[in-house]
């Protein structure tokens, strides 16, 4: 039945979004947006691309590990994953009692997430791509100015124990993407590249300024605390970190 439904929706438009018949991806129509932190040019241009409808699940990552044993937690090199890597799994191929195969994979390093996407012929989204899609609610491509939008996100940040919930348990946004808010944080390809406190990316101590008042001077929306928190998290982690509420999804360039 699931296969029949998936084939059927390949011939229709849902909320103006083109469904990729090859996998659970949706087409994101590019455009411009103003990110939280200013760049040399305040507007950032996003090209058309495809994004996974859901975060990668425990089940999907388990299948990946079976084909790529170097990412088993007993074999992974510490350079690529810290001691929290797959901490919730009982063994290399067995989840913990409280873990669902349909829940998003967490306690996963950037290196592992990046390799997973690469093996699928995909990649991790850039921060700008992720933020561009995530600024939408159910009906609007940009809902950041709505009080209810930010209140919803902030209310989730106050109760981060949602990582054991199954994918699809949050709302479907304007683009047809689920779970960007309300389930897990997500890795991006360039997660630590946007914390600019001076006039150049060559600043050597950008991260240390994040929690100072001066770090917000370059922000385009000082009231968007939800986005500030995301940027703060990104600036505080390293590529080998694994966190219990940090997962990922993949994207693919338009061919």
N, C-alpha and C positions, 0 to 999 in steps of 0.2 A: 504493500500500500504506500509506504514512504517513497519508493522508487517511482510509482505512478504519479504521485503528487508532485515530486520533483521534476518529472518530465513535463507535466502539465504546465507548471508555472514558467517553463522555458519559453512559452509562446505568448506570454502576457506581460504587461507592465504592472508592477506593484508599486504604488505610491510614486510613480514616475521613475522607478529604478529598474535597470536592466539586470536580470538574473543570469549569471554565468552558468551555462548548462554543464560545464565540465566538473564543477565542484560547488561546495557551499560558499560561493563568493558572490558579491554584488558589485556592480559598476558604480564607481564614484565619479560623478561629473566634476571636472576641475573648475577652478575659479580663483578668486583672490580673497584674502582675509587679512585682518590686522591681528597679529598674535599678541599675547600678553606682554612679551618683552620686545621692544623695538629692535629692528635691524638697521642696516645702512639705509634701506628703503622700508618704510613702515608697512607697506602692503607686501604680502608674500603670495606668489602665484603657485597654484597647485595644478599639476597636469592630471588628466584623466587616469584612473588606475582602478584596480579591483581590490576589494578587501574581504577577508573572511567574515562570514556572517556571525560566527561564534569564536570565542577563544579556543585554543587548542586544549583538548581534554586529556585526562589521565589515560584513557583508553587509546587515544591516538599517539600519545607519547610513548606508551608501553610498546605499541607496534613498532615505533621508530627505534626504540632501544633494542628490540629483538633483532633488528636488521643492522644496528650500529652499536655493538656491545661496548665500545669505548666510552659510551655515555651511561653505562650502569654505575650505580653509586659506589660499588666496590672497586671499580676500575678507573673512574674518571680522575684525571690529573688535577691536583689541587690548584694548579695554575689557572685552570678553567672553571673551577667550582669550589666554593668553600665548604666547611663542614656541615652546613645546613642543607646541602644539595639533596633533594628527594628524601628529606628527613622523615616525612610522614609515611614513607613506604617501609614495610616490614623487611622485605628483601629486595634484591635487584629487580624482580619481576612480580612482586606481590604487594598490593596496596594495604594500608592499615585498615582496621575494622570499620573505622568511621568514614573511610574514603569511598566515593562513588566513581565508577568508571566514566560517568558522564559529567563529573565536576571538572572545572578547569585545572590543568596541571599548574602547580605552584612549587615553591622551593626549587626554582629552576634558574640557572645562571643565564646571563646574556649570551655567553658563548654557546651553550646548549640550544637556546632558543634560536639563535642565528643559524646554527648548523641545521636544525630541524627545518626551518623555512627554506634554506638553500637546497636541501635534499628533496623538497617538494616542488622545486622549480620556482620558488617564491622568495620573498625577503621580508625582513622586519620593516614596519612602516617608519617613516621619519617622524620626528616630533610634529612637524607642521602638518603632515598628512593625518596623523592621529588626532591632533587638536581640531583640524578642519572638519573631520567627520564627527568628532565628539561634541562639537558645539551645538549640535542639533537636538531637538526633542522629537516627539512623535510626529509633529506636523510642520515644523519650521527648520530650514537648513541652518539657521543661526538663531538660537534661543537664549543667547548669553545675557541679553538685556532683560529677560523675564526674571522676576524675583523668585517665582516658583521653581525655575530651572536650577538656580544655584542653591536654593534651599534643599531641594531633593538630593543634590550631590553632597552637600555638607552634612545632611542627616545620615547619609551612608558612611561618610568618613568617621562619624562618631561611633559606628557599630561595624568595625571591619571584619567581623567573624562570618562573613558571607562566602568565603572562599570554598566552603564545602558544599555550597548549593550547586545544583546542576545548571549547565548552560541553558540559556533561553529563559531564565527565571526573572529577568528584568525586562524593561520595555524595548520594543522594536522602534528604532529611530527613523527619521525622515528618509534615510538612505536604505533602510532595510537591514541595518546592523543591530545586533543584540549585545547587551552586557558591557558596553563601554563604560557605563557608570552603574554601580550597585552590586558588582560581583567581585572583581579583583582589579588591582592595579596592573598595568601592562608595560612590558619592555618596549622601547622604541630603538631604532637603529642608532640614532645619534643622541641617546638619552642625556648625555652630560655636556652637550655642545652649545647650550643656549644661555648660560648664566653669564651675561655680559654686564659688568659693572662699570666699565670704562668705555673708551671709544674704539677699542680694537679687540678682536678675539685673541690677541697675543698677550692679554693680561695674564699674569701668572698666578693670581690669587683670587679668581672670580668666585669660587665656591664659598670661600670664607666670608664673603660679603652678603650672602643670600639672606641671612636672618637679621641683617642690619637695616635700618630705615632707608639708608642711601641706596640699597639694592633695588628698591621699588621705584626709583625715579624714572627709570626707563620703561615702566609698565604702561600699557595703553589703557588699562582699566583697573584702577586702584581698588575698586570695590569687588573685583572678581577673586574672592579669597579661595574659592575652590580651585581655580587654576593656579594660584600662588602655591597651594599645597602640593599640587602635582609637580610643579617645577622644583619645589623644595626637596621632594622625595628623589627626583631624578638627580639633583645635584649632590645628594648625600650617599649615593650608592656607587659601587664599582662593578665592573663587568663580571667578576667571579662571584658576586654576592647572590645568595639564594634566600628569599623571604617567603614566609608562609602565605602571604596574600598578594604575591607578585607572579603574574602569569604572562601570557603573550598571545598574539594572533599574527597571521601573516598577510602580506599584500602581494600584488603582482602588477607589474607595469602593463599598460595597454599595448598590445602588439600592433 
